[in-house]
Amino acid sequence: EAESRVVCLKIVGKELPELLGDGFLVYLLHHPSPQIVQAAVESCSHSSRNSRMLIPALVKHLPNSALRAEVVAALKWFDPAALWATLSQYIESIVQFPDRAVATASASSVEQKREALTGALKVLEASNFPLEDKLNLLLSLIDALLVTPAAAGESGDSADVDILHQLFSNDAELEELAVDALLTLISSTDEKVVHAHSLAMSSIHHALTTKIRQAYEMRHALQLFHQICPRTATAIEETSPLLLQHVEHSLHDAQRLLLKLLSTGFPRAFNVSVILEGLQSDVPQVLSAIQEVLESLLPSSYKTLVLPLLFPQSASTKSTAKMERDVAEFFAGKDGVDILLDVLSHPKPHAELAALALQYFLHIAADHAGCLSAELKVRCESRILPQLVANELTKELLVETFHSRPEVLSYESVPEVRECDPPLISRIAISNCLRYSSLFESVCAIGILRVLSHHFVPTKVARGETIVREGDLATAMYVVASGTVQLHKERRIFAELGYGACVGQAALLMHSLHAGKHIASATALSDCILLSVSRDDLDALMKETPRVSRGVLNAVASSLRWLYYESGCLPRRDRAASLTAIAPRVLPGDDDDPLVSATETLSSDLRAVLSVDRAAKSFLYTIGRSRSSQPGAPLSAPSGRARNLSFQGPPPTSMPSIQPESGFPSRGGMFSLSDGSDYTTFEKCLSLKGSQLMKNLDDDKVSLAAQLARVVTLTHGETLFADGAAATSVFVVVDGAISITHQGLDGPSTLELRDGDCFGEESFVPKTNLRGPAVAVGRVTLFELPTKDLVDLSEQHHDIMHVILAWMAQKLARATETMVAPLLSPVHAASRAPATFWEADEEAAASPSSGLSRQRKAKSRAETS
């Protein structure tokens, strides 16, 4: 009955909207049924409603990411003056939301604020408000989020302030949303008009001053921790204490926001994302180039403070020395241990921050006991420990430490700690493991502890036990928290996975509506602790945390790149965390296999194609150039190739002439972006619905993707992209065939894609290149979907995210099957007895004379671990 009412509402709202009164729609917009609310929002969008009584009811649903696009579309029809009052009040209410401090707010309230502001800023961008009103609102928002809280914090007595809480009390993501909205407004406005409003930009200067000060305070905190344990605080990595990771992550967030604010004064053609990406590089040439560019771009008033902050090896200036003195005075002579004890002894300790501080304090007490005086130990044991037992997170950590290392502290003041059984693994340890995993590396430490760790269930697996079997339906994904897991298919070993590696993620995501089947088996090589998460919980995580969605996309796409043997495609961390990250190796007894040599040398071949110099030169070539394409132009097209562009309306009388640059081969023909009238939105929907990517997607979601699709036509022999072109789009073959040639271990291979086939999955991993060249076979029509826009859309509509993940997981499974098929002999497979623990088989089969086999096995492990 409910479904029937929803269908009727959708039909009436689209075909006979006059039958639905505005008052009735207001009632429907407050209905408890999400389906009825969605039908009401769609009716408002399709029927161009403009009654003022609908505005508050529509604005109420802006935090709902599934409805946001339709709500924004519906609000476009209203009178800007009527919408402005409601929208500005709504944004003000977001800023004044209770529990504004991230450290004290619940996970749901923090996420609600972020989603609400995201929706409000989307309306601000899409609506036709006066530029001055938009600019003033955004500047006031930046002032309220960045400047006002910092001024309030500085007014207190620094000796009594919990410094870590003050540093991390603001929501960096909320601040970045406001700054990104300002950058979008400035980039879409004429430069002369923006310059005319330059006097109103004083809020940016106040925000810059605040962020510079905060960044120096964070760096000073790291320096204090470095004095306690230099090794741990110098090379902060994913296995370091979570507090150090959180401070470093927050420092990088502050630096990124600082550069975005500074970019408001950069030349219009410059793209600040080039700087932000380059700062993540470990290549000295790249960092040197970035420093040189910033020296020419930054105003002198900020240059002397910002450059030493971004590049610590830079020479100190008077401004830097003064800032460092002011920051040291703010810390009031406290050392790293004092900062930790301030957090732990707070009358109302913040659960996650206190847990992070306790983990680091226990690390210091265990490995750097000389830093703790007898007085501090007595204070901790008599006054602080009893208070921490009331916090579930800190109590669990104390219990775990007491049972593993009882000599660290005296627990006489907390007898309940002695009486508790130790947990299989604490939530702090779970968070450390998840932070190490490539799927969740972009989520901050407190975010992992607060949101993610609840969803993962620790499970103990004995040595030799099979975790998943090839062909079984996937029920969960696993993260290895301790021990080693071996992936194998029949008797061929893919990889040995350790701490932080994921098992079963591809099978769990292989279908958009349900889980798929495992493409390989997994066996415990030692006693293991695994962290399992079900598909429903993983879906919930992806909805709650956009960075998790991007991390999952990145991880699956990275696995595919490993199989493609692409140059520069290796994950940033070498941790063997991908199902197909390691090439199969051959067990003893298969010495005569003709593919043994290729299998053994795969790792060295992969390393050979990686060239740091090439990456550095590529970056240096593009540094300072805007990488945004011309409006309407295919994003995948290299900037140096000629092309014809045509848009809505009559064709232009002349085409722009683009001279080819070095690095891309010239060719005789040119492809064209078809006139929009060639394909209506309905026809695009039909073609996308028949593709591998979106065949299981609902029609209304397909129509949203169709709005992103750009039509590309090529004649026979024309090149869509050259080998090594930047991967920025996904392509769908609508009609004809595309031939893609790439170089493999056994020479060049060619893949021909036809109607409904999709490619360009490499573009889901940042800064990667396409395998090519891709050449048209006959006349070809394709749809090009910009990956960035597609990912943004998928974060608003999680059904789209599911079909993208399912498509890539299916490609991963097929690529794995293709790669290992020659190694799986059908002759021996039938007679081979099933086995589950190949490590024991190898040791038993190895004879005293099989030294070469042992060397091969050891070499393979050394190269692939």
N, C-alpha and C positions, 0 to 999 in steps of 0.2 A: 504494500500500500504506500509506504514512504517513497519507494523508488518511482512509483507511478506518479505521485504528486510532483516529484522533482522533475521527471520527464515532461509533464504537462506545463510546469512553470517555465522550463527552458524553451519549449515550443511556443508558448504564448508570449514569453518575453522577447523572442526573436521575430515571430511572425505577426503577432497582434499585440504589440506593447501598450496600445491605448487602453486595453482592457484592465491593465494593472495600474491602479491609482498610486500617487506618490505616498499617501498615508499607509496604504497596504504594503508598499515596498519597505517603508520604514519598519513596519511590524515584522516583515520577513527578515530584514537585516539584523534584527535582534532575536531571531528564532534560535533555539538551542541546537537544531540540526545543522551540521556543517554543510550538508548537501543542499539544503534549502537556502542557506545564506549564500552559497556559491551561485545558485540559480538566480537569486535576487541581484547579486552584484553583476552578473553577466547581463541581466535584463537592463540594469542602469547603464551599462557600457554600450549595449547595442542600440538602445532607444534614445540616446542623447538627452537624458534627463538633466534638468537644470534647476529644479526646485530646491530652495535653500534648506528645507527641512531634511533633505537627504544627506547633506554634507557631514554633520556629526556622526550619523549612522555609518557612513562609508569610511570616514577617517578612523573610526573605532577598529576597523579590520586591517589597518596598515601593518601591524606587527605580524600578521599571518602571511608567511612567505608564499603559501599556495594561492592566496587570493590577491596578492599585492599587485601583480601586473594588471589584473582586471580592475581593481580599485583605482589605480593610477589612471587607467584609460577612461574610467567613468568620471573621475574628477576633472578631466580636461574640458568637459562641456559646461562647467559652471562659470558664472561670472567671477573673474579674478578678484574683484573687490570683496565679494561675499566669501570666497574661499580663503582669502588671505587672513582674515581675522581668526577663523577657526584653526587654520594651519599654524599660525604664529603662536597661538595659545597652546596648541598641542605640543609644539616643540619646547615651549617654556615649561610645560608640565613634565616633559621627559627629563629636562635638566634638573628640575626640582624633585625628581622621583625619590621616595624614601630609600634609605640605605644606599646612598650614592657611592660610598666608598666600596671598592671592589673587595677589599679584604673582609668586610663584614657582611656584604650582601650575599644572599643565596644565589646558587647557580641559575635558578629560573628567573629571578628578578633581573640579574645582570643581562642574561640573554634577551629578556623581554625588552629592556631598554635599548639594546643594540638593534633588535629587529624593528622596534617602533621608530627609532631615529632613521634607520635605513629607508623605511617606507616614506617617512615625512620628507626626506631629502630627495627621494625619487619624484614625489609630487612637486617639490620646489623646482626641480630641474625641468620637468615636463610642462609645467603650467606657464602661461604667458603673463608673468608678473613683471612689473617695471624692474629694470636692472638695478637701480639704486636701492630698491626695497630688498631685492634678493641679496645684494652685497652687504647691506647693513645687517640683515638677519644672520647671515653666515658669520660675519665678523663678531657680532654679539654672542653667537653660539660658541665661537672659538674662545672668546674672552671668558665666558662662563665655565667652559670645560677646562681650559688650560691655565688661565691667569688667576682667576678669583680663588680657587682652592689652594694654590701655592701661596698666595698672599696671606690667606687665613692661617696656613700652617706655620709660616715664618713669624707670625705675631706671638706665638707661644714661647715659653722658656725652653731653649734647646736642651738644657740639662735634664728636663723631665719628659722629653719627647721620645717616643718609640721611633727611632729614625727609620728603621726598615719599613715600618707601617706607613710612615709619612711619605716615603719614596714611592711606595707601590699602592697607594690608596686610590689612585685614579685609574680609570679604564682607558688603556692606551688605544684599544680598538674603537671606542666611542670617539676619542679625540681625532683619530685618523679618518674616521668617516666624515667629520666636519671639515677637516683640511682637504680631503680629496674632493668634496663637493665644491669648495672654494676654487681649487685648481681647475675643475671642470668648467666652472662658470667663467673664470678668467680666460681659459683657452678658447672658449666659444664666443668671446666678445672681442670686438675690434680693439686693437692695442691703444689707439688714441682715446677711446672712450674709457678704457681702464685707467690710463694715465690721468685723465681728468678727475678721477675719483681717488687719486693717490693719497690725498690728505686724510681720507677716511680710513686708511689702512694702518692706523697707529696700533690697532689691536694685534696686528701681525708682529710688530716690533716688540710689544710686551710679551707675546707668546714665545718669540724667539729667545728673549732674555730669560724667560722662565725655563724653557727647555734646555738651554745651554747650562744654566745653573744645576738643574736636575741631573743632567748627564755627568757633570763634574762630581756631583755628590755620589752618584752610583760608582763612578770610577774610583773615588776615594774609598768607598766601602770595599771594593775589590782589593785595593792596595793594602788596607788593614788586614783583610783575610790572608793576603799574600805574606804578610809579616809573620803570621802564625804558621802556615804550612805552604811554603813557596811552591813546592812541586804540584800540589793539588790546585792552587789558585792560579798558577801560570798557564797550564795547559788544560783549560776547562773543556771537558768532553761529555758525552752522554752517560758515562759511568760515574762522573763526579757527583758529589752531594747535590741534591736538587736545589738547595739555596743558591749555590754558586751558579748553577745553570740559570736560575730565575733572575739573578742579578745581571748576568751577562745578556740574557734574552731581553730584559727590560732596557739595558743600555743600548742594545742594537735598535730596539723600537724607538727609543728617544732620538738616536742619531738619524734614523730614517725619517721621523716626523720633522726633525730639525731641517733636514735637506729639502723636504717637501715645502716647508714654509719659506725657505730661502729661494726656492725655485720660482716663487711669485715674482722675483726680480730678474730672473734669467731671460735671455732672448727668447722670443716666441718659438723659434724653430728648434730650440734645444729640448731634448727629452730627458727629464731627470731620472727616468727608470734606468738609463744607461749607467749613470753614476751608482745608483742603488745596487744594481746587479754586479758592477765591477768591484764594489767594496767587499763583496763576498768571496772574491777570488783570492787564491793563495799565490798567484803569479806576480813576482816583484815588478815586472814590466808593466802589468796592468795597473797595479796600485800607484806606480810612479806616474803613469799617464793620467790617472784620475786626479792625483795631487796637482799636477801641472794645470789641468783644466780648471780645477776649483780655484787655484791661485789667480786665474784670469777672470773668473766669473764672480767670486764673492766680493761684496763691498768691503772696503778696508775696515769698517767698524766691526765687522764680524770675522774677518779673515784670521786675525791674530788669536781668536778664541776657538774657532771651529776647526782649523787645520790641526793644531796640536791635539785636539780631542779625537779626530778621525785617524790621525797618523802620529802615534805617541813618539816616534823617533824624530819628529820635527823639532827644530830648535825652539826652546821656550822663550816666550816674550814677556814683557812687563805686564801685559794684560793677563796672560796665563798665570804668572806668579801671583798676581793680586787675587785672581779667582781662586787659586789653590789655597791661599792664606785664608780667604773668607770661608771657604768650605771647611778647612781644618778648624776654624773658630766655631763654626756651626756644630761640628761634632764634639766640641767641648772637651777635647783631650781623650775621648773614649777610644779604646782599642777594639779589635774584632770580637773578643770574648765579651766585653761590656755590651756591645750592640746585641749580641745573641741573648744575653741575660735580660736585657731590657724587654725583648720580645717575650721571653719565657716567663718573666715575673709581672707582666702586665695584669692589672686587676681583672680585665675582661679580655683574655687572650683570644686572638683570632685563630681559629682551628687550624687551617692549612698553613698559615705563615708560622705558627708556633711549632707545627710538626716539622717543617723544613728547618727551622732554627734548631730544634732538638736533635735532628739527624746530624747536623753539622757539629753541634756541641759534643755529641757522643763520639763522633769521628775525632775531634780534637782531644777528648779525654782518653781515647784509646791509643792514638798514634802520636800525639803531641802533648803528653801529660805535663811536660815541663812548663807549658804556657798557663797552666791552672795553678794558682796558689792554694795553699791549704785553706785559707779563709774563703776563697771562692767555692771550693768543694763543699765546705761546711754549709755555706749559704745555699748552695744548690740542693744538697741532700736534705736539709732541714726545712727550708722554706719553699723551694721551687718544685721539687718532685711531688709533694702532696697535692699541690695545685694542678699539676699536669695530669694526675691520675683521673681527674674529672673529665678530661678531653679524651674521647674515644681513640682518636688518631695517635696522640702522644702516649697514651697508656699502652696501646698495642705495640708501639715502637720500644717502649721501656721493657715490656714483657719479652719481646724478641731479643733485645740486647742482653737482658739478664740471663736468659737460657743459653745464648751463644757465647757471650763474653762477660761473665759475672764479675770479673775483676775490674771492670771499667769504673763503676761507681758502687757506693754502698747503698743498699736498698732497705736499710733498717727502718726508715721513716715511712715506707710504703709496703707493708707486709702483703697487701693484696696483689702486688706485682709478683711476689714469690709464689703465691698460691695459684696463679693463673697458668693454664697450659699454653705453651708457645703456639702462635699461629703458624700455619703451613708457610705463609709468606705475608708480611705486613703490607698494608696499602701503600706505604712509602716505598717499599721495595718493588711493588707492582708498578708504581708510577715511574720509578727509575728505569725499569725494563721497557715500559711503553715509550718513554722519552727516547730510548735508544733505537726503537723500531722506526723504520723508514716511513711507516704509515702515519705516525703521530709526532714526528720530529719537529713539525712546525708549530705545535701547540705548546704554550708556555707551561712551566712546571706546575704552577698552582692550578691552571686549567685542567691539566691531566689529573691531578690529585682530587680536584673538586668534582669533575664531571665524568672523566673516563674510567677511573679506577673502580667505580661502583659496578660497572657493567662486566668486568672480567672476573671469572670464577677460577681460582687456582685448583689444579688437579695434579695429583702425584701419579707418575707413570714409571713402572719398574723397567729395569734393563731387559731388553729383548721383546718388550710388549709392542704390538702393532697399534699405532695411534689412528691411522686411517688406511683404508685399503683401496687400491685402484678399482674404480668402477662403482664404489659405494656412494650413496647419496650423501652429500655434505650436510651436516647438521650444525657445524660450528667452525670457526676459525681459531687457530691456536697461535700463541706467541710463546717462544721458548724462554722461560725465566731462569732455568738452570739445567745443566746437562747438555747432551748432544743428540740430535735427531738426524737420522739418515733417510734421504729420499731416494727411492729406487723404483724401477719399472722392470718387472721380471728379475733378471739377474744383473741388470745394468744400474749402476749407482749414479744418480744425478749430482747429489751434493750432501755435505754434512753441515747441518745448520746448528748454530750455537745461540748464544745470548742475544735476545731481541729479534731473532728471525721469525718469520711468519710461515705457518703451514695451513694450507687449505683455503687461502683467500680467493684464489681464482675459481675454485669449484663453488664456493659459497655465492659468488657474484655472477656465475655463468649465465643465469637466466634472470630476466627482469622481474618475473612473478614468483619464482621459486628457486631453490638451490639446485645446483647441477651435480655432476658426478666427479669424483676425484680423478685426476689424470695420472696420478702416481701414488705409490704407497709410502708411508712414513713409519719408521721403526725407531725406538729408543735405543741408542748405542750405550747409554748409561742411565742410571736413575735420573729422572727428569721431573721438573715442576713446570707445567704448562698453564698458561692463562687462556681460558676459552671464552669466546663470546659468540652468542647465537646470531643468526641473521637478523632477527627482529631487533636485538639490542644494537647491532652494528648499524642498522637503518636509523634507529633512534639517535645514535651518536652522530651520524652524518647529517641528520636534520638539525640537531642542536648546535653542532660545531662545524661551520663551513670549512675550517682548516682541515678537519678530518676528511671531508669529501675530497678536497684537493690532494691530500696526502694519499688517499686510496687510489685516486686516478693516477697520480704520479708513480706509485709503486707498481701498479699493473702495467702501465705504459713502459716503465723502466725494464720490467721483465721481458717485454716484447723486444725492446731495443737490444737486450743481451742476445736474443736469438738472431736478430738481424745482423749482428757483428758490425754495428755502426761506429764510425769514428767519432770519438768524443762522447760516446753514449753511456759510459759506465756511471753507475750511481756515485754520488759524492763520497759516500763512505763505503769502504771495502769490508762488508760484513757478511757476505754470502746469505743475504736475507731473502732472495728471490727464488721462486721455484725453479726457474731456468737460468739462474745466475751462473751456474757452473756446468760445463760441458760434461756429458756422460763419460765415465772412465770404464775400462774393460777389466773384468775380473780375471784371476789366474785361470789358465786353461784356454784363453782366447788369443794366444800370442800370434797365431797365423792370420788373424782377422786383418784384411787390407786397410781397415780404417783405424787401426791401432795408432799409427804414427800421427794421423791427423787429430785424433782424440787427445793424445799426449801433449801435443804442441799447441793446443787451442788457446791456453792461457797466454803463452808467449806471443801468439799471433794477435790476440786482442790487445796486449800491451804495445805491440809494435805499431798498430794503427793509431794509437793515441799519441798526439803530438802537442805538448804544452806550448811549444813555440807557435804552432799553427793556431791554437786557440788564442794565444796572446796577440798574434798579428791580426787575427780576425777582429778581435775586440778593439785593438788600437786603430784599426781602419775605420771602424764605425763609431768610435768614441766621439761624443758631442754631436752626432747627427740624429735627427729625428727619425725614428723607425716607424712612425705612423704612416699608413698608406693614404693615397688620395681617396676621398670619399667615393665609395662605390667600386673602387678598384679591387681586384682579387688580391687578398692579403698574401697569398702564397707566391705570387709572381715576384721574382727577383727584381730589385729596383733598377737593374741595368738592362732589362730586355724591352724591346719595343712591343707595343700593343695598341689595339683599337679599343676605345671606350665609348659606349653609348648608353644613354640613360633614358628615363621617362621622357616622353614627348618626342618631337621631331629630331632626327639625327643631326648632329653638328655638321657644319659645313667643312670643317677641317679637323684632323685628328692631331693631338699633341705629339710632337716628335721627341722621343727619348733616346738619347745616344747610349749605346751599351757601354758599361764600365768594365774594367778588368775584373776577372774572376768568374764571369759568366760567358759561356760560348754564344756567339752570335748565330742567328739562324735567319733563313729567308722569309718565312711566313710570320704572320701575327695572328693571335687569337683575339676573339671579341667577347665582351660582356654583353649578352643579349639584351635587347630592349625589354623593359618590364612587361610590355604588352604581349610579348611572345608567350609568356607563362603567367596565367592568373594565379592568385593565391590558392585557389581550389586545385588547379592543375599541379602546382608544386606539392600540395598536400598528398595528392594521389601518388605522385612519383616517390615522395619520401616514405609514404606508407608501404610501398612495395620494396623498399630497400632493406638490406640486412640490419641497418642501424635502428630503424624505427618501426619495423613491422609489428612489434608488440606494444606500441605506444598508443594511448587513447587519441582519438581524432582531435580533441581540443588542444592537446599538447603538441600534436604534429603541426597544427596550424600556427602555433607560436614559433616553432622551429622554422616553419616555412617563411616566416617574415624575415629571418636572417639569411635565407638562401639567396645566393647570387648565381645567375645563370652564366656559364662559360661555354662557348662553342669553339671547336677546333676542326680544322680540315686535316686530311690525311698527311701524316708526317710532321705535323706541328708539335712542338715541345711544350708541355704544360709547365714543367719545372725541370731544372738541371740537377744533376747530382750535387748534393751539399747545399741546396737552397734552404733558407730558413723555414722551419716547419711551423706554420701559424694557422693552418686551416685543415678541416676535414672535407673530403670530396666524396660525392655520391655520383656514380655513373648512371645517367638517365637513359641515354641512347648511344649505341656504338660500343667501342672497346678502347681501352687504354693499355699500353704495354709498358711495364716497368722493368728495367734491367738493373741488376746490382751485382757487385763482385762478391763472390763467396770463396770459401776455402778451396773449392774444386773448380774455380773459374767463374765466369759470368753466368748468371741464370736470369731467365725472363719469366715474368708473371703477367698474364693477360687477364684484365678485369672487364666484366661486361655489365649489362643492365642490372641495377640493384646492388652491385658490389660497392663497398665503401673502403676508403683508404685515407692515410694521413694520421693514423693513431699516434705516430711519434710526436705530434704537435701538443699532446697533453703533458709532455715533460718540457719544462722551460729550457730555452737555449739549446735546442737540439736541431738537427738537420734532417732533410728528407733523403731517402734512398732514391736514386734515379739513374738516368733520366726517365721521365714519364712522357711517352710519345703517343699521339693519336693514331689509331688504326682505322682508317676511313674517317668519315665525319662523326664527330663525337659531341654530345651535349652532357655537361656535368653541372651539378650544384656545388657551390663552394660555401661552406659554413665556417665563419671565423671562429677559431677555437675559444678565444677569450670570451666572445659573446655567448657561445654555446655553454661554456662552463658557468658563466654568470646566470644564464637562464636555468641551468640545471640546479643551481643552488636555490632558486626560487621555486622550482617544480621538481621535486625529488623523483618523480616517475621518469623524468628525462635523465637524471643522474643514473638511475637503475639500468636503463637500456644502454647507456654509454658503457657502463661497467660490464654489463653482460656481453656486449659486442666485443670489447677488448679481451674479456676472459675467454670467450670462445675462440678468438684469434690466438690467444696464448696456448690454449689446449691443442688447437690444430697445428700450430707451429712446433709445439713440443713433440707431438706424434710424428710429424714429418721429419724432424731432426733425428729422432731415435729409431725410426723405422728400419734404416739399414743395419742398425746394430742388433736388432731383435730378430734372430734367425728363426724362421718358421719351422725349419727342420728339427732344431734342437728344442724349440719351445714346447712341442707336443710331448716329448719324452721326458722333459725336465720336471722333477717333482717340485711342487710348490714349497717355497721357503720364505721365512719372514725375517730372518736375522742373518744378513749376509756377512757381517763381520766375523761371526763364528765360522761360517763356511769357508771364508778366505783363509783364516788361520789354519783350519784343518786341512785344506787342500794344498797349502804351501809346503813343499818338500824342502829338505836341507839344501838342495841344490838350486832352489828357485830364488837365488839372490837377485837376479835381474828383475823378477816379478815384484819382489819386495821394494827394490829401488824405484820401480815405476810407480808403485802404489804410494810410497813416501813422497816422491816428487809431485805427484798429482795433488796430494793433500797439501803440500807446502804451497803450491801455486794457487789453489782454489780456496784455501781456508780464509 
